[in-house]
Amino acid sequence: MARPIGTGVLSFGLVSIPVEIHSAIQDQGIHFHLLHKKCGSRVRNQMICPVCNVVVERSDLVRGFELSKDNYVQITEQELESLEAEANSAIEFREFVPVEKIDPVYFESTYYLAPTKGAEKPYRLLAETLETTSRVAIAQTVFHEKESLVAVRSHQNGLVIHFMYFANEVRDFGQIPKAEGEKVPERETDLADNLIDTMSSPEFIPERYKDEYRERVLATIDQKVKGQEITIAPPAPERRGKVVDIFAALKQSLEQAASKRQPATRERGQSRRGNGVRLRSARKSCRRTRARYWRRERRFNN
């Protein structure tokens, strides 16, 4: 079983639920070390004081906040720990809001919550109540030397906690150009609607997607281990440039999406017994989509 990375106490009203915080994410990134090209030995990182011209050990380091250029105030680890202890590990709920009212742009990271011994019953009560009411609990807490805004919600019969950004950490989207002055013709909107409809699925299935770059890197490492020659592929051309005819591009995209969708639907139907009704429904949907497309096409051309 995974070890917790921290503890906390969920509280609302007079209810307190001690919990363990577990990481919800496994790092699958490929990490490399820096080696000396000449001998292949791993190099070391050293911290050097430019004034004393000596290598500084980690035990001799302190944190410093820069007040002005080259002017710092020092603060010790004990002082930081005391500030965190003053805030304690309580995660006191301030309000409950509908889950769909939180914009995903505010989510930073996710952790699983597990009840500590003796807290199983209130844990289950909270998980089931949040599930039935479709609400998430909003709170603030100090975690790893940082004041954090958090949301606790029900997930897969348990509880997860999302660490969130504060409002002042999220850049105002109004500062970013969004081409709001552009007018889009109705026929292009209709084609875009059809394209999205053709490429739509009833639910998001994460297992459909995989880290292809990671797999290519691992395959290359395996080839090197086996002493095989590595062929350097030419760089792919940059996919940049102005779309000259968006209407034609949408039509072509719709045709390609429809042709890809049909074999995939047929293959899924043949691989599972009892899926005949689903397959016929998918075919009817594709026929209706194509019929709508050609009706619009004839109307636009006339």
Contacts in CASP RR format, 6 or more apart in sequence:
PFRMAT RR
TARGET T0000
AUTHOR 0000-0000-0000
METHOD contacts of the structure
MODEL  1
MARPIGTGVLSFGLVSIPVEIHSAIQDQGIHFHLLHKKCGSRVRNQMICP
VCNVVVERSDLVRGFELSKDNYVQITEQELESLEAEANSAIEFREFVPVE
KIDPVYFESTYYLAPTKGAEKPYRLLAETLETTSRVAIAQTVFHEKESLV
AVRSHQNGLVIHFMYFANEVRDFGQIPKAEGEKVPERETDLADNLIDTMS
SPEFIPERYKDEYRERVLATIDQKVKGQEITIAPPAPERRGKVVDIFAAL
KQSLEQAASKRQPATRERGQSRRGNGVRLRSARKSCRRTRARYWRRERRF
NN
2 22 0 8 1.000
2 23 0 8 1.000
3 22 0 8 1.000
4 20 0 8 1.000
4 21 0 8 1.000
4 22 0 8 1.000
4 114 0 8 1.000
5 21 0 8 1.000
5 22 0 8 1.000
5 23 0 8 1.000
5 111 0 8 1.000
6 20 0 8 1.000
6 21 0 8 1.000
7 18 0 8 1.000
7 19 0 8 1.000
7 20 0 8 1.000
7 21 0 8 1.000
7 89 0 8 1.000
7 116 0 8 1.000
8 18 0 8 1.000
8 19 0 8 1.000
8 20 0 8 1.000
8 21 0 8 1.000
8 89 0 8 1.000
8 90 0 8 1.000
8 91 0 8 1.000
8 141 0 8 1.000
9 16 0 8 1.000
9 17 0 8 1.000
9 18 0 8 1.000
9 19 0 8 1.000
9 89 0 8 1.000
9 90 0 8 1.000
9 91 0 8 1.000
10 16 0 8 1.000
10 17 0 8 1.000
10 19 0 8 1.000
10 91 0 8 1.000
10 93 0 8 1.000
10 113 0 8 1.000
10 126 0 8 1.000
10 137 0 8 1.000
10 139 0 8 1.000
10 152 0 8 1.000
10 159 0 8 1.000
11 17 0 8 1.000
11 90 0 8 1.000
11 91 0 8 1.000
11 92 0 8 1.000
11 93 0 8 1.000
12 92 0 8 1.000
12 93 0 8 1.000
12 137 0 8 1.000
15 122 0 8 1.000
15 126 0 8 1.000
16 122 0 8 1.000
17 115 0 8 1.000
17 119 0 8 1.000
17 122 0 8 1.000
17 123 0 8 1.000
17 126 0 8 1.000
18 115 0 8 1.000
18 116 0 8 1.000
18 119 0 8 1.000
19 113 0 8 1.000
19 114 0 8 1.000
19 115 0 8 1.000
19 116 0 8 1.000
19 119 0 8 1.000
19 123 0 8 1.000
19 159 0 8 1.000
20 113 0 8 1.000
20 114 0 8 1.000
20 115 0 8 1.000
20 116 0 8 1.000
21 111 0 8 1.000
21 112 0 8 1.000
21 113 0 8 1.000
21 143 0 8 1.000
21 161 0 8 1.000
22 111 0 8 1.000
22 112 0 8 1.000
22 113 0 8 1.000
22 114 0 8 1.000
23 111 0 8 1.000
23 112 0 8 1.000
24 110 0 8 1.000
24 111 0 8 1.000
24 112 0 8 1.000
24 160 0 8 1.000
25 109 0 8 1.000
25 110 0 8 1.000
28 211 0 8 1.000
28 214 0 8 1.000
29 211 0 8 1.000
29 214 0 8 1.000
30 214 0 8 1.000
30 217 0 8 1.000
30 218 0 8 1.000
33 42 0 8 1.000
34 42 0 8 1.000
34 43 0 8 1.000
35 41 0 8 1.000
35 42 0 8 1.000
35 43 0 8 1.000
36 42 0 8 1.000
36 43 0 8 1.000
46 55 0 8 1.000
47 55 0 8 1.000
47 56 0 8 1.000
47 58 0 8 1.000
47 61 0 8 1.000
48 54 0 8 1.000
48 55 0 8 1.000
48 56 0 8 1.000
49 56 0 8 1.000
62 74 0 8 1.000
62 75 0 8 1.000
62 76 0 8 1.000
63 74 0 8 1.000
63 75 0 8 1.000
63 76 0 8 1.000
63 77 0 8 1.000
63 80 0 8 1.000
64 72 0 8 1.000
64 73 0 8 1.000
64 74 0 8 1.000
64 75 0 8 1.000
65 72 0 8 1.000
65 73 0 8 1.000
65 75 0 8 1.000
66 72 0 8 1.000
67 73 0 8 1.000
80 145 0 8 1.000
84 142 0 8 1.000
84 145 0 8 1.000
87 141 0 8 1.000
87 142 0 8 1.000
87 147 0 8 1.000
88 142 0 8 1.000
89 141 0 8 1.000
89 142 0 8 1.000
89 143 0 8 1.000
90 141 0 8 1.000
91 139 0 8 1.000
91 141 0 8 1.000
91 150 0 8 1.000
91 152 0 8 1.000
91 161 0 8 1.000
92 139 0 8 1.000
92 140 0 8 1.000
92 141 0 8 1.000
93 137 0 8 1.000
93 138 0 8 1.000
93 139 0 8 1.000
93 152 0 8 1.000
94 138 0 8 1.000
94 139 0 8 1.000
94 140 0 8 1.000
95 137 0 8 1.000
95 138 0 8 1.000
96 130 0 8 1.000
96 133 0 8 1.000
96 135 0 8 1.000
96 136 0 8 1.000
96 137 0 8 1.000
96 138 0 8 1.000
97 135 0 8 1.000
97 136 0 8 1.000
97 138 0 8 1.000
98 134 0 8 1.000
98 135 0 8 1.000
98 136 0 8 1.000
99 134 0 8 1.000
99 135 0 8 1.000
99 136 0 8 1.000
99 153 0 8 1.000
100 134 0 8 1.000
102 136 0 8 1.000
102 151 0 8 1.000
105 165 0 8 1.000
105 170 0 8 1.000
106 149 0 8 1.000
106 164 0 8 1.000
106 165 0 8 1.000
106 170 0 8 1.000
107 151 0 8 1.000
107 162 0 8 1.000
107 163 0 8 1.000
107 164 0 8 1.000
107 165 0 8 1.000
108 162 0 8 1.000
108 163 0 8 1.000
108 164 0 8 1.000
108 165 0 8 1.000
109 162 0 8 1.000
109 163 0 8 1.000
110 160 0 8 1.000
110 161 0 8 1.000
110 162 0 8 1.000
110 163 0 8 1.000
111 160 0 8 1.000
111 161 0 8 1.000
111 163 0 8 1.000
112 159 0 8 1.000
112 160 0 8 1.000
112 161 0 8 1.000
113 123 0 8 1.000
113 152 0 8 1.000
113 158 0 8 1.000
113 159 0 8 1.000
113 160 0 8 1.000
113 161 0 8 1.000
115 122 0 8 1.000
115 123 0 8 1.000
123 158 0 8 1.000
123 159 0 8 1.000
126 137 0 8 1.000
126 152 0 8 1.000
126 159 0 8 1.000
127 154 0 8 1.000
127 157 0 8 1.000
127 158 0 8 1.000
127 159 0 8 1.000
128 154 0 8 1.000
130 136 0 8 1.000
130 137 0 8 1.000
130 152 0 8 1.000
130 153 0 8 1.000
130 154 0 8 1.000
130 159 0 8 1.000
131 154 0 8 1.000
135 153 0 8 1.000
136 151 0 8 1.000
136 152 0 8 1.000
136 153 0 8 1.000
137 151 0 8 1.000
137 152 0 8 1.000
137 153 0 8 1.000
138 149 0 8 1.000
138 150 0 8 1.000
138 151 0 8 1.000
139 149 0 8 1.000
139 150 0 8 1.000
139 151 0 8 1.000
139 152 0 8 1.000
140 147 0 8 1.000
140 148 0 8 1.000
140 149 0 8 1.000
140 150 0 8 1.000
141 147 0 8 1.000
141 148 0 8 1.000
141 150 0 8 1.000
142 148 0 8 1.000
143 163 0 8 1.000
148 163 0 8 1.000
148 164 0 8 1.000
149 163 0 8 1.000
149 164 0 8 1.000
149 165 0 8 1.000
149 166 0 8 1.000
150 161 0 8 1.000
150 162 0 8 1.000
150 163 0 8 1.000
150 164 0 8 1.000
151 161 0 8 1.000
151 162 0 8 1.000
151 164 0 8 1.000
152 159 0 8 1.000
152 160 0 8 1.000
152 161 0 8 1.000
152 162 0 8 1.000
153 159 0 8 1.000
153 160 0 8 1.000
153 162 0 8 1.000
185 247 0 8 1.000
187 247 0 8 1.000
187 296 0 8 1.000
187 300 0 8 1.000
188 246 0 8 1.000
188 247 0 8 1.000
188 250 0 8 1.000
190 296 0 8 1.000
191 247 0 8 1.000
191 250 0 8 1.000
191 251 0 8 1.000
191 254 0 8 1.000
191 293 0 8 1.000
191 296 0 8 1.000
192 250 0 8 1.000
194 254 0 8 1.000
194 289 0 8 1.000
194 292 0 8 1.000
194 293 0 8 1.000
194 296 0 8 1.000
195 250 0 8 1.000
195 253 0 8 1.000
195 254 0 8 1.000
195 257 0 8 1.000
197 289 0 8 1.000
198 254 0 8 1.000
198 257 0 8 1.000
198 258 0 8 1.000
198 261 0 8 1.000
198 286 0 8 1.000
198 289 0 8 1.000
199 257 0 8 1.000
199 261 0 8 1.000
220 230 0 8 1.000
223 229 0 8 1.000
223 230 0 8 1.000
224 230 0 8 1.000
243 249 0 8 1.000
251 297 0 8 1.000
254 293 0 8 1.000
258 286 0 8 1.000
258 289 0 8 1.000
258 290 0 8 1.000
261 286 0 8 1.000
262 283 0 8 1.000
262 286 0 8 1.000
265 279 0 8 1.000
265 282 0 8 1.000
265 283 0 8 1.000
265 286 0 8 1.000
266 279 0 8 1.000
268 275 0 8 1.000
268 279 0 8 1.000
269 275 0 8 1.000
269 276 0 8 1.000
269 278 0 8 1.000
269 279 0 8 1.000
END
